[in-house]
Amino acid sequence: MTGGVTIGQAAAFAGMTVKTVRHYHRRGLIEDPRRHASGYRRYGSADLLRLVHIRTLAGAGVPLAEIGAILDADPDRFATALVDVERRLTDRINDLIAMRETVHRLATGDRALLPDRALALLDRAGDFGFTPDDVSMAREGLVLVRALVPEGFDDYLSRIERALDDPRYMSLIKRMWCAAEWEPDDPRVDELATAMADHYLAHPSLLPIPAGLQARTDSAIRYSLLTHHGQEQKPAWARLTALVETHLRSAGIEIADHTPAD
């Protein structure tokens, strides 16, 4: 190509901006072209081909740090490098598909933050007469357990499964949900706390404390976040929880200590 073209023309022909061409120069992906007799740098056909190759690889998601080595490799290494690039792109595509599915589930109202096993338990809750608001709060609680004690989440679900098959315990849980509307000094709160603590002592596998929580150095903070969820607007629940904990501790059941007050 006699005389060559300016950087602006080279950029336009290669489908990029002048700024991008200069960036490729700084990254060492393309050498500075020779200067014309006029003193200006001129890009020849080889330079344009190099720019097109760089643009194509960059557009395919190949990191700029790898493009130079790929273009300068012999045919065998070039083919091997592209196979590796294709594999990584496939992994990215799979990740993006998974992300899209999550967004779709959220957009359609599905409960994307929980696995199917947990969702099945929430679906069963409706069979026991719990309201949609009750189920929604239970769902939030499960999300918190999974986030705060992920290693104990499966064990926690097993406890819920056992609870759903325990008529006496489910009766107590229904009363607990009703207690949300009671006054905190209602004598029924004390009665219910005693009944719940006695049932936990008789059936310790139902204790709603995820496995692995006690082993954490910050177990008190995590336990507080789990047990106090939803209690801000329901003072009777806060008193009920405190009474149950007192009964259990007095019976020798280990429960995470309360977090110190600020």
MOZI-V313409 format. One record per backbone hydrogen bond with DSSP energy under -0.5 kcal/mol. CO is the residue of the C=O (numbers start at 0). NH is the residue of the N-H. If there is no record, write none. Layout:
BEGIN
CO,NH + CO,NH
END
This chain:
BEGIN
4,42 + 5,9 + 6,10 + 7,11 + 8,12 + 9,13 + 10,14 + 10,15 + 11,14 + 16,20 + 17,21 + 18,22 + 19,23 + 20,24 + 21,25 + 22,26 + 23,28 + 23,29 + 24,27 + 33,41 + 35,38 + 39,35 + 42,4 + 43,47 + 44,48 + 45,49 + 46,50 + 47,51 + 48,52 + 49,53 + 50,54 + 51,55 + 52,56 + 53,57 + 54,58 + 55,59 + 56,61 + 57,60 + 62,65 + 62,66 + 63,67 + 65,69 + 66,70 + 67,71 + 69,72 + 73,77 + 74,78 + 75,79 + 76,80 + 77,81 + 78,82 + 79,83 + 80,84 + 81,85 + 82,86 + 83,87 + 84,88 + 85,89 + 86,90 + 87,91 + 88,92 + 89,93 + 90,94 + 91,95 + 92,96 + 93,97 + 94,98 + 95,99 + 96,100 + 97,101 + 98,102 + 99,103 + 100,104 + 101,105 + 102,106 + 103,107 + 104,109 + 105,108 + 109,111 + 110,113 + 114,118 + 115,119 + 116,120 + 117,121 + 118,122 + 119,123 + 120,124 + 121,125 + 122,125 + 123,126 + 123,127 + 124,127 + 124,129 + 125,128 + 130,134 + 131,135 + 132,136 + 133,137 + 134,138 + 135,139 + 136,140 + 137,141 + 138,142 + 139,143 + 140,144 + 141,145 + 142,146 + 143,147 + 144,148 + 148,151 + 149,152 + 151,155 + 151,210 + 152,156 + 153,157 + 154,158 + 155,159 + 156,160 + 157,161 + 158,162 + 159,163 + 160,164 + 161,164 + 162,165 + 164,166 + 165,169 + 166,170 + 167,171 + 168,172 + 169,173 + 170,174 + 171,175 + 172,176 + 173,177 + 174,178 + 176,179 + 177,180 + 178,181 + 182,185 + 185,188 + 185,189 + 186,190 + 187,191 + 188,192 + 189,193 + 190,194 + 191,195 + 192,196 + 193,197 + 194,198 + 195,199 + 196,200 + 197,201 + 198,202 + 202,205 + 203,206 + 206,208 + 207,209 + 209,212 + 212,215 + 215,218 + 217,221 + 218,222 + 219,223 + 220,224 + 221,225 + 222,226 + 223,227 + 225,228 + 227,230 + 230,233 + 233,236 + 233,237 + 234,238 + 235,239 + 236,240 + 237,241 + 238,242 + 239,243 + 240,244 + 241,245 + 242,246 + 243,247 + 244,248 + 245,249 + 246,250 + 247,252 + 248,251 + 252,254
END
